[in-house]
Amino acid sequence: VDGIEMTSWGDLYGGIDPYSLSDWYRYLNCGQLVAAVGGTDKMSANTAVGTVRTYARLSPDEPFTYTAWMNAIRRAETFVTYGPLLEFSVNGLEPGSAVTLPAGKQKLRVRARAISQEPYEVLEILVNGKVVRSAKPSAGERREAVIDEAIEVASGGWIAARAHGRTMLPYGATW
């Protein structure tokens, strides 16, 4: 499986459907690094093209091609969004990376940033599906939220960033 599609079944402006999100979490909980992806499919005219988008980070040495984009998805270097742009790193490593740690509790440096011209309510950091940090976006035309701190983890698993609100729900990177 190269990716799990984040969808918005029935409520096109209600954000990502919780059932597609829970499917993604199930793969991550089983230790499978699978990219979050999304698309409008255009099965009818009731959804605007680009409503839900997949952003994939290309390697600096790769050309800007469809093949390079697909390779980034296979590496799980993606985020899906209805609105905010999302940046995310753990110990300075980009999405899709693995962090190797010694046994026992460890602190990881987690940095997430969400920015949007449209309103959203919160930026969150999840560890194995549980919210461990959150930040509210600034007010004004450029809504931005940043989390940049050490987060203690007790064992292996995955970390993700998400920003969401009443009309959008983007999800980001995993470890």
C-alpha positions in Angstrom: 0.0 0.0 0.0 1.5 3.3 -1.1 -1.1 5.6 0.5 -4.4 5.8 2.3 -6.8 8.3 0.8 -8.3 10.9 3.1 -11.8 11.6 2.0 -14.8 13.8 2.8 -17.7 11.5 2.0 -21.0 13.3 2.0 -19.9 16.5 3.7 -17.5 18.2 1.2 -16.7 21.1 3.5 -16.7 19.2 6.8 -13.1 18.1 6.6 -11.5 14.7 6.3 -13.9 11.9 7.2 -13.0 10.3 10.6 -13.4 6.8 9.1 -10.6 7.3 6.5 -8.5 8.9 9.2 -9.0 5.9 11.5 -7.9 3.6 8.7 -4.7 5.5 8.3 -4.1 5.3 12.1 -4.6 1.5 12.0 -1.8 1.1 9.5 0.5 3.3 11.6 -0.4 1.4 14.8 0.6 -1.8 13.0 4.0 -0.3 12.3 3.3 0.3 8.6 4.5 3.7 7.3 1.8 4.6 4.8 1.4 8.0 3.2 -1.7 10.1 3.8 -3.0 11.1 0.4 -6.1 12.8 -1.0 -7.7 13.8 -4.2 -11.0 15.1 -5.6 -11.6 12.2 -8.0 -14.1 14.4 -9.9 -16.8 11.7 -10.1 -19.3 14.6 -10.3 -19.5 18.4 -10.4 -20.3 18.8 -6.7 -16.7 19.0 -5.7 -14.3 21.6 -6.9 -11.0 20.4 -8.3 -8.3 20.8 -5.6 -10.6 20.8 -2.6 -8.5 18.1 -0.9 -4.8 18.1 -2.0 -1.8 15.9 -1.5 1.5 17.7 -1.1 4.6 15.5 -1.5 8.2 16.7 -0.7 10.5 15.9 -3.6 14.2 15.1 -2.9 16.4 18.0 -3.8 18.2 15.9 -6.4 15.0 14.7 -8.1 13.5 16.5 -11.2 9.9 17.9 -10.9 8.1 15.0 -12.5 5.2 12.7 -11.9 7.6 9.8 -11.1 9.4 12.0 -8.5 6.1 12.9 -6.9 5.1 9.2 -6.7 8.4 8.3 -5.2 7.8 11.0 -2.5 4.5 9.4 -1.7 6.1 5.9 -1.5 8.5 7.5 1.1 5.5 8.9 2.9 6.8 12.4 2.6 3.3 13.9 2.3 0.6 15.9 3.9 -3.1 16.2 2.9 -5.0 19.4 3.3 -8.3 21.2 2.7 -6.6 24.4 3.7 -3.5 25.1 5.9 -0.1 24.3 4.6 1.8 22.2 7.1 5.5 21.8 8.0 6.7 19.1 10.3 9.9 17.6 11.6 11.2 15.4 14.4 14.8 15.8 15.5 15.3 17.8 12.3 14.1 14.9 10.1 11.5 15.3 7.4 8.2 13.3 7.2 8.6 9.7 6.4 11.9 9.4 8.3 12.6 6.9 11.0 14.1 8.0 14.4 16.2 5.3 16.1 16.3 5.6 19.9 17.8 3.6 22.7 15.4 1.8 25.1 13.5 3.8 27.7 11.9 7.2 27.7 13.5 9.7 25.3 12.8 13.3 24.3 12.4 14.2 20.7 12.5 17.8 19.2 9.2 18.2 17.4 8.5 21.2 15.2 5.2 21.8 13.4 3.9 24.9 11.7 0.5 25.4 10.0 -0.3 28.5 8.0 -3.5 29.5 6.2 -5.5 32.5 4.9 -8.7 30.5 5.9 -9.7 30.0 9.5 -8.8 26.9 11.4 -9.0 26.1 15.0 -5.9 24.2 16.2 -2.5 22.7 15.4 -1.8 19.4 17.2 1.0 16.9 17.7 -0.1 13.3 18.1 2.0 10.4 19.4 0.5 7.0 18.6 -2.9 8.6 18.0 -3.1 10.7 21.2 -2.8 14.5 21.2 0.2 15.5 23.3 0.6 19.2 22.3 -1.6 21.9 20.7 -1.4 25.5 19.6 -4.1 28.0 18.5 -3.4 30.0 15.3 -2.8 33.7 15.3 -5.7 36.0 14.3 -5.6 38.2 11.1 -5.2 37.5 7.4 -2.3 35.1 7.9 -3.3 32.5 10.5 -0.2 30.7 11.8 0.4 28.2 14.7 3.7 26.8 15.7 4.8 24.1 18.1 8.5 23.8 18.7 9.5 21.8 21.8 10.8 18.6 23.2 8.3 15.8 23.6 8.9 12.7 25.7 8.1 9.4 24.2 8.2 6.1 26.2 8.5 3.6 23.4 8.4 3.2 19.6 5.5 4.3 17.4 4.5 7.2 15.3 4.2 11.0 15.5 2.0 13.1 13.3 1.0 16.8 13.1 -2.5 17.9 12.2 -4.3 21.2 11.9 -8.1 21.3 11.8 -11.2 23.3 12.2 -14.8 23.2 11.3 -14.2 23.4 7.6 -10.8 21.7 7.1 -8.7 18.9 8.4 -5.2 18.5 7.1 -2.9 15.7 8.3 0.8 15.5 8.1 3.8 13.4 8.5 4.5 10.2 10.3 7.3 8.4 12.0 
